[in-house]
């Protein structure tokens, strides 16, 4: 429980920060608080049988492992003598404690009942943590007191605990809760914010525990949180404990306007001493050093534990934990490169003594609105690819991003080149038009031979087509001229009249635009004869069938001309 109403008093100092706030940090976890939280979520018999609380612990840990957040479990030791009466009330006369204690004045701390259901849950949690490379520090008495000491001595960046009296033991940064949904977040309290915004230091918080009540003291009857805060602020953080130590709590009741029926209580001094000097392992002890040593991930052991507790096959266990292990290794590699850069040493990626965990980037991904990459891993047995944040790749191995972008550009270029053969389809379409035009001209010429006026019409039409095609070709590029040359040649070949037998005759289609003048009339008439044939007049002498074919011919020629533009 901690201090009564203290979380409400500290509400204005609460901060909700993203889970990645914990990346590359070290935290201590009050293991009992976590197990109580997870157990309360799943109190049904089915949930207890399926170890749902341990699954929740597993997923919390793998999320922190992926962030390269070093975790140290801290478990409760013996029950402090000053807390025995509270345990009796809370646990119905000693289900959690042995029954041979004396009164709190004479008793020392009491060993816990290690055979209780809750103690077995703690033991399972420790075994799961060890398989994941997480050590556990067994406290002498209160786990939150040990966490607070480690945080106060800067051996960890913060403490996970839901007991508000952790501030009274000296903690500076406390994480009350953790949520893994929607990217994850944590609820954080900083002692610096409490001091600045509320004016309460550690001594003031201890005074509030005496006034409001805690696990160590029942408090002053009839005193609420608002009145208690006013009393503490009126004295000040520097003097509040001195006043209580010298006068007891009678003055607090008098300020409230009540009857002075409180006697000086010697237990007040015991409470102050319990908070200021808790029984803990010192920061420089061998026990603490062993707990903060780096432990290896035990994959086979984890397979066995998950199979026994959750009935998971090894593949499922690997699917959960290996991506987190790989991401943690990449963060450690990024930290190595950052430290190296700060020292002015920036070797190429392939010359770094520690090999980069990433083999290559497979593709871009977006997870919950965040830019990510799917990557393949070097020598990660059981894991081929997984998704990691893009900013992590940028800090760890930006060279891999350059390689990936170059491959993407090259692949895009190859795809563009594969689409270019469509031009062949255009050429084949022109060839089809050429063939259709030949067939049409052959049909017209065959019809002309059966008609009395067919020779003159066929000749003039073919010559007109030849002249138009030649004129159009002269204004085009070599590439565009080729189809039209074929058409004009086919027109000339398909004509039943030999052009060589004609005396340099220039045929002009009056329906087409007039060609630009080249020389004077005298010069032209001196070198060649010009015969103007009006196709409209010839059409008047043709049968309706031939008129229709002549019209189709002109449409074909116009269509080809427009298509080539």
C-alpha positions as CSV (number, residue, x, y, z in Angstrom):
1,X,0.0,0.0,0.0
2,X,2.6,2.5,1.0
3,X,1.4,5.9,2.3
4,X,-2.3,6.5,2.4
5,X,-3.5,9.0,-0.3
6,X,0.1,9.8,-1.3
7,X,-0.5,8.9,-5.0
8,X,-3.4,11.3,-5.1
9,X,-1.3,14.1,-3.6
10,X,1.4,13.5,-6.2
11,X,-1.1,13.3,-9.1
12,X,0.0,16.7,-10.5
13,X,3.5,15.4,-10.9
14,X,2.6,12.3,-12.8
15,X,4.0,12.0,-16.3
16,X,3.0,9.5,-19.0
17,X,6.0,8.9,-21.3
18,X,6.5,6.5,-24.3
19,X,8.0,3.1,-23.5
20,X,11.1,3.8,-25.6
21,X,12.0,6.4,-22.9
22,X,13.6,3.3,-21.2
23,X,15.9,2.4,-24.0
24,X,19.5,1.8,-23.0
25,X,18.6,2.4,-19.3
26,X,18.9,0.2,-16.2
27,X,15.9,-0.3,-14.0
28,X,15.2,-2.2,-10.7
29,X,11.8,-3.9,-10.4
30,X,10.0,-4.5,-7.1
31,X,9.0,-8.0,-8.2
32,X,6.2,-8.4,-5.6
33,X,4.5,-5.3,-7.0
34,X,4.6,-6.5,-10.6
35,X,3.3,-10.0,-9.6
36,X,0.4,-8.4,-7.6
37,X,-0.5,-6.2,-10.6
38,X,-0.4,-9.1,-13.1
39,X,-2.2,-11.4,-10.7
40,X,-5.0,-8.9,-10.2
41,X,-5.6,-8.8,-14.0
42,X,-6.2,-12.5,-14.0
43,X,-7.8,-13.7,-10.8
44,X,-10.0,-16.4,-12.2
45,X,-9.1,-20.1,-11.6
46,X,-8.6,-20.6,-15.4
47,X,-6.2,-17.7,-15.6
48,X,-4.2,-19.0,-12.6
49,X,-4.1,-22.5,-14.0
50,X,-2.8,-21.2,-17.4
51,X,-0.2,-19.0,-15.7
52,X,-1.6,-15.8,-17.4
53,X,0.3,-13.6,-14.9
54,X,3.6,-15.2,-16.0
55,X,2.7,-14.7,-19.6
56,X,2.2,-11.0,-18.8
57,X,5.6,-10.9,-17.1
58,X,7.2,-12.6,-20.1
59,X,5.8,-10.0,-22.6
60,X,6.8,-7.1,-20.3
61,X,10.3,-8.4,-20.2
62,X,10.7,-9.0,-23.9
63,X,9.5,-5.4,-24.6
64,X,12.2,-4.1,-22.3
65,X,14.8,-6.4,-23.7
66,X,14.2,-5.1,-27.2
67,X,14.9,-1.6,-25.9
68,X,18.2,-2.7,-24.4
69,X,16.8,-1.9,-21.0
70,X,18.7,-3.8,-18.3
71,X,16.4,-5.2,-15.7
72,X,17.2,-6.3,-12.2
73,X,14.5,-8.1,-10.1
74,X,14.5,-7.2,-6.4
75,X,12.5,-9.5,-4.1
76,X,11.3,-9.0,-0.6
77,X,13.3,-10.5,2.3
78,X,12.1,-10.8,5.8
79,X,9.1,-8.8,7.1
80,X,10.3,-5.8,9.2
81,X,9.3,-6.0,12.8
82,X,7.6,-2.6,12.6
83,X,5.3,-3.9,9.9
84,X,4.1,-7.1,11.5
85,X,0.9,-5.7,12.9
86,X,0.0,-4.4,9.4
87,X,0.6,-7.9,8.0
88,X,-1.7,-9.5,10.6
89,X,-4.6,-7.2,9.6
90,X,-4.0,-7.5,5.9
91,X,-3.5,-11.3,5.7
92,X,-5.9,-12.4,8.4
93,X,-3.7,-13.2,11.3
94,X,-0.6,-14.5,9.6
95,X,-1.2,-16.7,6.5
96,X,1.9,-15.1,5.0
97,X,4.0,-15.1,8.2
98,X,5.0,-17.6,10.8
99,X,3.1,-17.5,14.1
100,X,5.9,-17.3,16.6
101,X,6.5,-13.6,16.6
102,X,6.3,-11.5,19.7
103,X,5.3,-7.8,20.0
104,X,6.9,-5.3,17.6
105,X,9.0,-3.8,20.4
106,X,10.9,-7.0,21.0
107,X,10.7,-8.8,17.6
108,X,13.1,-8.5,14.8
109,X,12.3,-9.1,11.2
110,X,10.4,-12.3,10.4
111,X,11.1,-14.8,7.7
112,X,8.4,-15.2,5.1
113,X,6.5,-18.4,4.5
114,X,8.2,-19.6,1.3
115,X,5.5,-22.3,0.8
116,X,2.7,-19.9,0.2
117,X,1.0,-19.5,-3.2
118,X,2.4,-16.1,-3.7
119,X,6.0,-17.2,-2.8
120,X,5.7,-19.9,-5.5
121,X,4.7,-17.3,-8.0
122,X,7.7,-15.3,-7.1
123,X,9.9,-18.3,-7.6
124,X,8.5,-19.0,-11.1
125,X,9.1,-15.4,-12.0
126,X,12.7,-15.5,-10.9
127,X,13.3,-18.7,-13.0
128,X,11.7,-17.1,-16.1
129,X,13.9,-14.0,-15.6
130,X,17.1,-16.0,-15.3
131,X,16.4,-17.8,-18.6
132,X,16.0,-14.3,-20.2
133,X,19.3,-13.2,-18.7
134,X,17.7,-11.2,-15.9
135,X,19.2,-11.5,-12.4
136,X,17.4,-11.2,-9.1
137,X,18.6,-9.4,-5.9
138,X,17.1,-10.9,-2.8
139,X,16.5,-8.0,-0.4
140,X,17.2,-8.1,3.3
141,X,13.7,-6.7,4.2
142,X,11.7,-4.4,2.0
143,X,12.2,-4.7,-1.8
144,X,11.1,-1.1,-2.4
145,X,13.7,0.1,0.1
146,X,16.5,-1.8,-1.7
147,X,15.3,-0.4,-5.1
148,X,15.3,3.1,-3.6
149,X,18.8,2.7,-2.3
150,X,20.1,1.6,-5.7
151,X,18.4,4.5,-7.4
152,X,19.6,7.0,-4.8
153,X,23.2,5.7,-5.3
154,X,22.7,6.1,-9.1
155,X,23.2,2.3,-9.8
156,X,20.0,2.3,-11.7
157,X,18.0,5.0,-13.6
158,X,14.7,4.3,-12.0
159,X,12.5,1.8,-10.0
160,X,9.3,0.0,-10.9
161,X,7.0,0.0,-7.8
162,X,3.4,0.7,-7.0
163,X,4.3,1.2,-3.3
164,X,4.3,5.0,-2.7
165,X,6.6,4.7,0.3
166,X,9.5,4.1,-2.1
167,X,9.9,7.9,-2.2
168,X,10.3,7.8,1.6
169,X,13.2,5.4,1.3
170,X,15.0,7.8,-1.0
171,X,14.0,6.9,-4.6
172,X,14.4,9.7,-7.2
173,X,12.7,8.2,-10.2
174,X,9.7,5.9,-9.9
175,X,7.8,4.1,-12.6
176,X,4.4,3.2,-11.1
177,X,2.9,1.3,-14.1
178,X,3.8,0.0,-17.6
179,X,1.4,-0.5,-20.5
180,X,2.4,-2.4,-23.8
181,X,-0.6,-1.4,-25.9
182,X,-0.4,1.3,-28.7
183,X,3.4,1.5,-28.8
184,X,3.6,1.2,-25.0
185,X,4.0,3.8,-22.2
186,X,5.0,4.1,-18.6
187,X,3.7,6.2,-15.7
188,X,6.6,8.1,-14.2
189,X,7.2,10.3,-11.1
190,X,10.3,12.3,-10.5
191,X,11.3,13.5,-7.1
192,X,12.7,16.7,-8.6
193,X,9.2,17.5,-9.9
194,X,7.7,16.8,-6.4
195,X,10.1,19.1,-4.7
196,X,9.7,21.9,-7.3
197,X,5.9,21.8,-7.8
198,X,4.7,20.7,-4.3
199,X,7.6,21.7,-2.1
200,X,7.8,18.3,-0.5
201,X,11.2,16.7,0.0
202,X,11.9,13.3,1.5
203,X,11.4,14.5,5.1
204,X,8.0,16.1,4.2
205,X,6.8,12.8,2.7
206,X,7.9,10.9,5.9
207,X,5.9,13.5,7.9
208,X,2.8,12.9,5.7
209,X,3.1,9.2,6.3
210,X,2.9,9.8,10.0
211,X,-0.1,12.1,9.7
212,X,-2.0,10.1,7.1
213,X,-1.0,6.6,7.9
214,X,1.2,3.9,6.2
215,X,2.3,0.3,6.5
216,X,4.4,1.4,9.5
217,X,2.0,3.7,11.4
218,X,-1.8,4.2,11.6
219,X,-1.7,8.0,11.3
220,X,-3.7,10.7,13.0
221,X,-7.4,10.0,13.1
222,X,-9.6,12.5,11.4
223,X,-6.8,14.2,9.4
224,X,-7.3,14.3,5.6
225,X,-4.7,14.7,2.8
226,X,-5.4,18.4,2.3
227,X,-5.1,19.3,6.0
228,X,-2.0,17.1,6.3
229,X,-0.3,18.9,3.4
230,X,-1.1,22.3,4.9
231,X,0.5,21.3,8.2
232,X,3.6,20.0,6.6
233,X,4.0,23.1,4.3
234,X,3.5,25.4,7.3
235,X,6.6,24.0,9.0
236,X,8.8,23.4,6.0
237,X,10.8,20.4,4.7
238,X,14.0,21.3,6.7
239,X,12.3,21.4,10.1
240,X,9.3,19.1,9.9
241,X,10.9,15.9,11.2
242,X,12.8,17.7,13.9
243,X,9.5,19.1,15.2
244,X,7.8,15.7,15.1
245,X,10.8,14.1,16.8
246,X,10.8,16.6,19.6
247,X,7.0,17.2,20.1
248,X,5.4,14.1,18.7
249,X,2.1,14.6,16.8
250,X,0.1,16.4,19.5
251,X,0.7,19.8,17.9
252,X,-0.7,18.6,14.6
253,X,-4.0,17.7,16.3
254,X,-4.1,21.0,18.0
255,X,-3.7,22.9,14.7
256,X,-6.7,21.0,13.4
257,X,-8.7,22.2,16.3
258,X,-9.3,18.9,18.0
259,X,-8.8,17.9,21.6
260,X,-5.3,17.2,22.8
261,X,-5.7,13.6,23.6
262,X,-2.5,12.3,22.0
263,X,0.4,11.2,24.1
264,X,4.0,11.3,22.9
265,X,4.5,8.1,20.9
266,X,7.9,6.5,20.9
267,X,7.0,4.5,17.7
268,X,7.1,7.8,15.7
269,X,10.9,7.8,16.1
270,X,11.0,4.1,15.0
271,X,9.1,4.9,11.9
272,X,11.4,7.8,11.0
273,X,14.4,5.6,11.5
274,X,12.9,2.8,9.4
275,X,12.5,5.1,6.5
276,X,15.8,6.9,6.8
277,X,17.9,3.9,7.5
278,X,16.3,0.8,6.1
279,X,18.0,-2.6,6.2
280,X,19.4,-3.1,2.7
281,X,22.5,-4.4,0.9
282,X,25.0,-1.6,0.5
283,X,25.7,-0.3,-3.0
284,X,29.3,-1.6,-2.9
285,X,28.5,-5.1,-1.6
286,X,29.3,-8.2,-3.5
287,X,25.7,-9.2,-3.6
288,X,24.8,-6.0,-5.5
289,X,27.8,-6.4,-7.9
290,X,26.7,-9.9,-8.8
291,X,23.2,-8.8,-9.4
292,X,24.3,-6.1,-11.7
293,X,26.6,-8.4,-13.7
294,X,25.5,-9.1,-17.3
295,X,23.9,-12.5,-17.7
296,X,23.5,-14.5,-20.9
297,X,20.2,-15.4,-22.6
298,X,19.6,-19.1,-22.2
299,X,17.6,-20.2,-25.2
300,X,17.3,-23.9,-24.4
301,X,16.3,-23.2,-20.8
302,X,13.7,-20.7,-21.9
303,X,12.2,-23.4,-24.3
304,X,11.9,-25.8,-21.4
305,X,10.3,-23.2,-19.0
306,X,7.8,-22.0,-21.7
307,X,6.9,-25.6,-22.6
308,X,6.3,-26.4,-18.9
309,X,4.4,-23.3,-17.9
310,X,2.6,-22.3,-21.1
311,X,2.8,-25.4,-23.3
312,X,4.5,-23.5,-26.1
313,X,6.5,-25.3,-28.7
314,X,10.1,-24.0,-29.2
315,X,9.1,-22.2,-32.5
316,X,6.5,-20.1,-30.7
317,X,8.9,-19.2,-28.0
318,X,11.5,-18.2,-30.5
319,X,9.0,-16.2,-32.5
320,X,8.3,-14.1,-29.4
321,X,11.8,-13.6,-27.9
322,X,14.4,-13.8,-30.8
323,X,13.3,-10.5,-32.5
324,X,13.7,-8.8,-29.1
325,X,17.1,-10.3,-28.6
326,X,18.2,-9.3,-32.1
327,X,17.0,-5.7,-31.7
328,X,18.8,-5.5,-28.3
329,X,22.0,-6.6,-29.9
330,X,21.6,-4.0,-32.7
331,X,21.1,-1.2,-30.0
332,X,24.3,-2.3,-28.3
333,X,26.1,-2.1,-31.6
334,X,24.6,1.4,-32.2
335,X,25.9,2.5,-28.7
336,X,29.3,1.2,-29.6
337,X,29.4,3.2,-32.8
338,X,28.2,6.3,-31.0
339,X,30.9,6.1,-28.3
340,X,33.5,5.4,-31.0
341,X,32.4,8.5,-32.9
342,X,32.5,10.7,-29.7
343,X,36.1,9.6,-29.3
344,X,36.9,10.6,-32.9
345,X,37.2,7.0,-34.2
346,X,35.0,6.3,-37.2
347,X,36.2,3.1,-38.9
348,X,34.2,1.8,-41.9
349,X,31.5,-0.7,-41.1
350,X,33.4,-3.7,-42.4
351,X,36.5,-2.8,-40.3
352,X,34.7,-2.6,-36.9
353,X,36.0,-5.5,-34.6
354,X,32.4,-6.3,-33.6
355,X,30.4,-7.5,-36.6
356,X,27.2,-5.7,-37.4
357,X,24.2,-7.9,-36.5
358,X,22.2,-6.8,-39.6
359,X,22.9,-8.7,-42.8
360,X,20.8,-6.5,-45.1
361,X,17.6,-4.5,-45.3
362,X,14.8,-6.4,-47.0
363,X,12.1,-3.7,-47.4
364,X,10.5,-0.7,-45.9
365,X,7.8,-1.2,-43.3
366,X,5.5,1.1,-41.3
367,X,4.4,-0.1,-37.8
368,X,1.9,2.0,-35.9
369,X,2.7,5.0,-38.0
370,X,6.4,4.6,-37.4
371,X,9.0,4.2,-40.1
372,X,10.7,0.8,-39.9
373,X,12.8,-1.6,-41.9
374,X,12.4,-5.3,-42.3
375,X,16.0,-6.7,-42.0
376,X,17.7,-10.1,-42.1
377,X,20.2,-11.0,-39.4
378,X,23.7,-12.3,-39.3
379,X,24.1,-15.7,-37.4
380,X,20.8,-15.5,-35.6
381,X,19.7,-19.1,-35.3
382,X,16.0,-19.5,-35.6
383,X,15.4,-15.9,-36.9
384,X,15.5,-14.9,-40.6
385,X,13.9,-11.5,-40.6
386,X,12.2,-9.1,-38.2
387,X,11.1,-5.4,-38.2
388,X,13.1,-2.7,-36.4
389,X,12.7,1.1,-36.2
390,X,14.3,3.0,-39.1
391,X,16.0,5.5,-36.7
392,X,17.8,2.5,-35.1
393,X,19.3,1.4,-38.4
394,X,20.4,5.0,-39.1
395,X,22.3,5.2,-35.9
396,X,23.7,1.6,-36.0
397,X,24.5,1.0,-39.7
398,X,23.6,3.8,-42.1
399,X,25.7,2.0,-44.7
400,X,23.0,-0.6,-44.9
401,X,20.5,2.0,-45.8
402,X,22.7,3.3,-48.7
403,X,23.0,-0.3,-50.0
404,X,19.3,-0.8,-49.8
405,X,18.5,2.5,-51.7
406,X,21.0,1.7,-54.4
407,X,19.5,-1.8,-54.9
408,X,16.0,-0.2,-55.1
409,X,17.2,2.3,-57.7
410,X,18.8,-0.4,-59.8
411,X,15.7,-2.6,-59.7
412,X,13.5,0.4,-60.7
413,X,15.8,1.0,-63.6
414,X,15.6,-2.6,-64.7
415,X,11.8,-2.5,-64.5
416,X,11.7,0.6,-66.7
417,X,13.9,-1.2,-69.3
418,X,11.6,-4.2,-69.3
419,X,8.7,-1.9,-70.3
420,X,10.4,-0.4,-73.4
421,X,9.6,-3.3,-75.9
422,X,6.2,-1.7,-76.2
423,X,7.6,0.3,-79.1
424,X,7.8,-3.0,-81.1
425,X,4.1,-3.3,-80.8
426,X,3.8,0.2,-82.4
427,X,6.1,-0.9,-85.3
428,X,4.0,-4.1,-85.7
429,X,0.9,-2.0,-85.8
430,X,2.3,0.1,-88.6
431,X,3.2,-3.1,-90.4
432,X,-0.4,-4.3,-90.1
433,X,-1.6,-1.0,-91.5
434,X,0.9,-1.3,-94.3
435,X,-0.4,-4.8,-95.1
436,X,-4.1,-3.6,-95.0
437,X,-3.2,-0.7,-97.3
438,X,-1.6,-3.1,-99.8
439,X,-4.6,-5.3,-99.8
440,X,-6.9,-2.3,-100.3
441,X,-4.8,-1.0,-103.2
442,X,-4.8,-4.5,-104.8
443,X,-8.5,-4.6,-104.5
444,X,-8.8,-1.2,-106.1
445,X,-6.4,-2.1,-108.9
446,X,-8.2,-5.4,-109.6
447,X,-11.4,-3.5,-109.8
448,X,-9.8,-0.9,-112.1
449,X,-8.7,-3.5,-114.6
450,X,-12.4,-4.6,-114.9
451,X,-13.5,-1.0,-115.3
452,X,-13.0,1.1,-118.4
453,X,-11.7,4.0,-116.5
454,X,-9.8,1.9,-114.1
455,X,-6.3,2.5,-115.5
456,X,-6.3,6.2,-115.3
457,X,-7.9,6.1,-111.8
458,X,-5.5,3.5,-110.5
459,X,-2.5,5.4,-111.8
460,X,-3.5,8.8,-110.5
461,X,-4.5,7.4,-107.2
462,X,-1.3,5.5,-106.7
463,X,0.8,8.4,-107.8
464,X,-1.1,10.7,-105.5
465,X,-0.5,8.3,-102.6
466,X,3.2,8.1,-103.6
467,X,3.6,11.8,-103.7
468,X,1.8,12.4,-100.4
469,X,3.9,9.7,-98.6
470,X,7.1,11.0,-100.1
471,X,6.3,14.6,-99.1
472,X,5.5,13.5,-95.6
473,X,8.6,11.4,-95.3
474,X,10.9,14.3,-96.2
475,X,9.8,16.1,-93.0
476,X,10.3,13.3,-90.6
477,X,13.2,11.6,-88.8
478,X,14.9,8.5,-90.1
479,X,13.1,6.4,-87.5
480,X,9.7,7.7,-88.4
481,X,10.4,7.7,-92.2
482,X,10.8,4.0,-92.5
483,X,7.2,2.9,-92.0
484,X,6.0,5.6,-94.5
485,X,8.7,4.6,-97.0
486,X,7.4,1.1,-96.9
487,X,3.9,2.3,-97.4
488,X,4.8,4.5,-100.3
489,X,6.9,1.7,-101.9
490,X,4.1,-0.8,-101.5
491,X,1.7,1.7,-103.1
492,X,4.0,2.1,-106.1
493,X,4.6,-1.7,-106.4
494,X,0.9,-2.5,-106.2
495,X,0.0,-0.1,-109.0
496,X,-0.6,-1.8,-112.3
497,X,1.0,1.0,-114.2
498,X,4.8,1.2,-114.6
499,X,6.0,4.5,-113.4
500,X,9.1,4.2,-115.5
501,X,7.0,4.5,-118.7
502,X,5.7,7.8,-117.6
503,X,7.6,10.9,-118.4
504,X,8.5,12.6,-115.0
505,X,5.0,13.5,-114.2
506,X,4.3,15.3,-110.9
507,X,0.9,14.4,-109.5
508,X,-0.7,16.8,-107.0
509,X,-3.6,15.9,-104.8
510,X,-5.8,19.0,-104.7
511,X,-7.3,17.9,-101.4
512,X,-3.9,18.0,-99.6
513,X,-2.1,21.2,-98.6
514,X,-0.1,22.9,-101.4
515,X,3.6,22.2,-101.3
516,X,6.0,25.1,-100.8
517,X,7.1,26.7,-104.1
518,X,10.7,25.7,-105.1
519,X,11.4,27.5,-108.4
520,X,9.8,29.9,-110.9
521,X,7.2,28.7,-113.3
522,X,9.6,29.0,-116.3
523,X,12.2,26.9,-114.6
524,X,9.7,24.2,-113.7
525,X,8.2,24.0,-117.2
526,X,11.5,23.8,-118.8
527,X,12.6,20.7,-117.0
528,X,9.3,18.7,-116.5
529,X,5.7,18.6,-117.5
530,X,3.2,18.9,-114.7
531,X,0.0,17.0,-114.9
532,X,-2.7,18.0,-112.4
533,X,-5.3,15.3,-111.8
534,X,-8.3,16.2,-109.7
535,X,-9.4,13.1,-107.8
536,X,-12.8,14.6,-107.3
537,X,-13.4,14.7,-111.1
538,X,-12.2,11.1,-111.5
539,X,-14.5,10.0,-108.7
540,X,-17.5,11.3,-110.7
541,X,-16.6,8.7,-113.4
542,X,-16.2,5.8,-110.9
543,X,-18.8,3.3,-109.7
544,X,-20.1,3.8,-106.2
545,X,-18.0,0.8,-105.1
546,X,-14.8,2.4,-106.3
547,X,-15.7,5.7,-104.8
548,X,-16.0,4.1,-101.4
549,X,-12.6,2.3,-101.8
550,X,-11.0,5.6,-102.8
551,X,-12.5,7.3,-99.8
552,X,-11.1,4.4,-97.6
553,X,-7.7,4.9,-99.1
554,X,-7.6,8.6,-98.3
555,X,-8.7,7.9,-94.7
556,X,-5.9,5.3,-94.4
557,X,-3.4,7.8,-95.6
558,X,-4.6,10.5,-93.3
559,X,-4.8,8.2,-90.4
560,X,-1.2,7.0,-90.9
561,X,0.0,10.6,-91.2
562,X,-1.7,11.6,-88.0
563,X,-0.4,8.6,-86.2
564,X,3.2,9.3,-87.1
565,X,2.9,12.8,-85.8
